[in-house]
Amino acid sequence: MAATGLAAGAVALAPTLSATTAAASPRRALNTGDRVPALIIGSGYGGAVTALRLAQAGIDTHIVEMGRDWGTATSGVFTSTTSPDKRGFWLRDRTAQPVSHFMGVSIDKPIEKYVGILDCENMGGINVYQGRGVGGGSLVNGGMAVTPRRGYFEELLPSVDSNEMYNVFFPRANTGLGVNNIDPAWFESTEWYKFARTGRKTAERSGFKTVFVPNVYDMNYMKQEAAGQAPKSALAGEVIFGNHYGKKSLPKTYLAQAASTGKVTITTLHRVTKVVPSGAGYSVEMEQINEQGGVVATKTVTADKVFFAAGSVGTSKLLVAMKAQGHLPNLSGEVGQGWGNNGNVMVARANHLWDATGGKQSSIPTMGIDNWDDAGGPAFAEIAPFPAGADLFISLYLAITKNPERGQFQYNSSTGKVGLSWQASQNQPGINMAKRIFDKINSKEGTIYRTDMFGGYKVWGDGLTYHPLGGAILNKATDNYGRLHGHPGLYVMDGSLVPGNLGVNPFVTITALAERNIATIVASDMH
Ligand code: FAE
């Protein structure tokens, strides 16, 4: 990535960037009146895969991303985890920490409004956390890179050839993302994963199975951090507000490769607001915003093909609005349907003093409790760190449950905005499934839930999700390859294709499905 030649400081000032690279032929950002062959909305997993494969097929490709470019940072770019400033949050005047309380007291504080890296989007009954910037969710996520169980994947997406997925596209995605595994011997010996070993020990004493989870964080780099041979990132607690080192986020993998073709531009701090048919293609309207979120210009360009990769919420909101406002009237009634929170529920337990979790904790999770075979309540619970700098004897978990509840995106004609119908009560099935694991552990260990971390006297962190999925389900709102029904030349490439609960962390599946779909689209639709 040194080849990209991006000075982080300079990028912070520039609203647009050419091809993520100065080394590849620099190109100007989109302007009113431009006509482009392919326009991608959003630069997360779906967008990055699409950009790379279109560019490799020789097609000039333009990404529009509403967040800023964070560069491929070295130091001083991202805010600190323990005391985030404006760089931590997307256009808020107060932080919205996922683990919002300690000792029952809110840890949130006022900040300046800024185009920060993590969005906490309140969608009525649930807060949906998403990454903002070039690289989307890859900038803020925990890097857990999980290929789903084949049987459940086949149940969820029966129209997809699973042989092809498991033989070609999941391996391709894993390679493209740079997935690797922790060295088990190091895991057993390092103080940085004591919290995970305690989580494993207490789970196994109750008869639960635990598994290692692959990650895109460079595990060799982490060993060097521990040895004092490299600047610390995971071992300095960095994760949800950006990692200065170690994590192979999309700007270091797919987007870097896409940039090196010289055929991709990224226009940052531009938010797509409208897509309407125009001649043989589409007219795409966007707002240019400043770093405080104010609209400074409106632009309209024309694209032969438009790829929606704005994430489950971003894509669903755009499509539902375009249909309701009559701009894309032929879209299927399936658009906006089938949204889920991937069954996400967080919870924390208080361990006994003899089951320490360690004052030093890596921010990158590498182990989970696998209770998916429990017919009474399937769940997979990641053993999450709580890097507070002192041993607090807390075990924190993010459970991914088989919660079957679904929400719908709906257009409100009086506000002109799209909302999500999701009630807090729809989190309850997920809580019940997670309880099957943690009630048993608490009872065996003689321990209790922490009630002070998600509010005052609140056990379950059920008001949030990191894994929004659905809203334009594959083979329902689109054909079997992401082509939107009713409007040829429009495609969905992101997490909105995935039915609302996948059973594992989603980005490997989103990447692999995008690889699968774009391979067919390039072969059949682009020439
Ligand atoms: P996404 O990565 O969200 O990219 C969409 C992009 O579109 C964003 O950059 C937006 O800013 C941009 N955008 C949206 N609307 C517009 C618009 N109108 N105009 C222009 N640009 C727009 O979508 N998943 C895992 O598999 N493992 C993990 O360990 C994990 N941990 C997570 C931790 C956190 C804190 C969070 C928030 C998420 C985590 N996830 C994890 C979820 C994962 O990051 C997410 O599923 C993917 O990023 C979704 O990929 P998409 O391509 O769908």
Boltz pocket constraint, residues with backbone or C-beta under 6 A from the ligand:
constraints:
  - pocket:
      binder: B
      contacts: [[A, 41], [A, 42], [A, 43], [A, 44], [A, 45], [A, 46], [A, 47], [A, 64], [A, 65], [A, 66], [A, 67], [A, 129], [A, 130], [A, 131], [A, 132], [A, 133], [A, 134], [A, 135], [A, 136], [A, 137], [A, 138], [A, 140], [A, 141], [A, 142], [A, 143], [A, 144], [A, 145], [A, 146], [A, 240], [A, 270], [A, 271], [A, 272], [A, 273], [A, 309], [A, 310], [A, 311], [A, 312], [A, 314], [A, 315], [A, 318], [A, 465], [A, 466], [A, 467], [A, 468], [A, 493], [A, 494], [A, 495], [A, 496], [A, 505], [A, 506], [A, 507], [A, 508], [A, 510]]
      max_distance: 6.0
